[in-house]
Amino acid sequence: MRSVQSALLRRLVPAAALMIILGYPGEISGDNGLRGLFGLLSTIPFAYILFVLFVQLSKSLDQQPTGVRKILSQLRFLLLLSWGVYPIAYLLPLLNISGSDAWVFKQVGYSVADILAKAVYALIIYQVARIKSFDDDPTFAGIELSRDEVATRS
């Protein structure tokens, strides 16, 4: 299982870095043609990331506990949704939205995507770690669940 995780990281981290690196020149450019070109180029690693998450990761989901399998499956769609906001905000200048409206729309779009991509993911990852810990160590699960029960009564 560890080798599967390592292989996924070795493919996803460089693809995510490449996506950001390729998108940046277009983001800072005032030229719509250049912005569109780099937007298209940065879409290639993004499509690869989606392929890995939806096709390759599906193969390893069967080895996960049921609760984890369901959460990770839903997490892929959340990733698609939250990361899908970035290209929309990125393309606003190409839609002839300019000036302060474009800046505000872009910042709101990026902020929504950031909240989804960071805060919500952190909560989901915490839940996955907890489920896997419960599955790996029943004693730990009993201790944690009894703490939850005490906290709920307080």
C-alpha positions in Angstrom: 0.0 0.0 0.0 2.9 2.4 0.8 4.3 1.9 -2.7 0.9 2.9 -4.2 0.9 6.0 -2.1 4.5 6.9 -3.1 3.8 6.3 -6.7 0.7 8.6 -6.6 2.7 11.3 -4.9 5.5 11.0 -7.4 3.0 11.7 -10.2 0.6 14.1 -8.6 3.0 16.6 -6.9 5.0 17.4 -10.0 1.8 17.6 -12.1 0.4 20.1 -9.6 3.6 22.1 -9.6 3.7 22.1 -13.4 0.0 23.3 -13.5 0.8 26.2 -11.3 4.1 27.1 -13.1 2.4 27.0 -16.5 -0.6 29.1 -15.3 1.5 31.8 -13.7 2.8 33.6 -16.8 -0.7 33.9 -18.1 -2.0 35.1 -14.8 0.4 38.0 -14.7 0.1 38.8 -18.4 -2.0 41.6 -19.7 -2.1 40.0 -23.2 -5.3 37.8 -23.6 -3.6 35.6 -26.2 -0.7 34.8 -23.9 -3.2 34.3 -21.0 -5.2 31.9 -23.1 -2.1 30.0 -24.2 -0.7 29.5 -20.7 -4.2 28.7 -19.5 -4.4 25.9 -22.0 -0.9 24.7 -21.2 -1.7 24.6 -17.5 -4.9 22.6 -18.3 -2.8 19.6 -19.5 -1.3 18.7 -16.1 -4.8 19.5 -14.5 -6.4 16.9 -16.8 -3.6 14.5 -15.9 -4.3 15.0 -12.2 -8.0 14.3 -12.8 -7.2 11.2 -14.8 -5.0 9.9 -11.9 -7.6 10.7 -9.3 -10.6 9.3 -11.1 -9.0 6.3 -12.9 -5.9 5.3 -11.1 -7.0 6.1 -7.6 -10.2 4.1 -8.1 -8.2 1.0 -8.3 -6.8 1.5 -4.8 -10.0 2.6 -3.2 -11.2 -1.1 -3.0 -8.4 -1.7 -0.4 -9.7 1.1 1.9 -12.2 0.8 4.7 -15.8 1.4 3.6 -16.1 4.8 5.3 -12.7 6.0 3.8 -13.7 4.7 0.3 -16.9 6.8 0.3 -15.1 9.9 1.6 -12.2 9.7 -0.8 -14.6 9.1 -3.7 -16.6 12.2 -2.7 -13.3 14.1 -2.2 -12.4 13.7 -5.8 -15.6 15.5 -6.9 -14.9 18.2 -4.4 -11.5 18.6 -5.8 -13.0 18.9 -9.3 -15.5 21.5 -8.1 -13.1 23.6 -6.1 -10.3 23.5 -8.7 -12.8 24.2 -11.4 -13.3 27.7 -9.9 -9.7 28.6 -10.6 -9.9 28.4 -14.4 -13.2 30.4 -14.4 -11.5 33.2 -12.4 -8.4 32.9 -14.6 -10.5 33.4 -17.7 -12.5 36.4 -16.6 -10.3 38.9 -18.5 -10.9 36.8 -21.7 -14.7 37.3 -21.1 -14.3 41.0 -21.5 -15.0 41.6 -17.8 -12.5 44.2 -16.8 -11.7 46.8 -14.2 -12.8 46.6 -10.6 -15.5 44.1 -11.4 -13.1 41.6 -12.9 -10.7 42.0 -9.9 -13.5 41.5 -7.4 -15.0 38.5 -9.2 -11.5 37.0 -9.6 -10.7 37.4 -5.9 -14.1 36.1 -4.8 -13.6 33.1 -7.1 -10.1 32.4 -5.8 -11.2 32.8 -2.2 -14.1 30.4 -2.5 -11.7 27.9 -4.2 -9.1 28.4 -1.5 -11.6 27.8 1.3 -12.9 24.6 -0.3 -9.4 23.5 -1.3 -7.8 24.1 2.1 -10.2 24.3 5.1 -12.7 21.7 3.8 -9.9 19.3 2.7 -8.3 19.5 6.1 -11.5 18.5 7.8 -12.0 15.6 5.3 -8.4 14.4 5.7 -8.9 14.5 9.5 -12.0 12.3 9.1 -10.2 9.8 6.8 -7.2 9.6 9.2 -9.6 9.0 12.1 -11.5 6.2 10.3 -8.3 4.5 9.2 -6.9 4.8 12.8 -10.1 3.2 14.2 -9.8 0.5 11.6 -6.2 -0.2 12.4 -6.4 -0.1 16.2 -9.7 -1.1 17.9 -8.3 -0.1 21.3 -7.6 3.5 20.0 -11.1 3.5 18.6 -12.6 2.6 21.9 -10.7 5.3 23.7 -11.6 8.0 21.2 -15.2 7.1 21.0 -15.5 7.1 24.8 -13.9 10.6 24.8 -16.4 11.7 22.2 -19.3 10.4 24.3 -18.0 12.2 27.4 -17.6 15.4 25.4 -21.1 15.2 24.0 -22.6 14.8 27.5 -20.8 17.8 28.8 
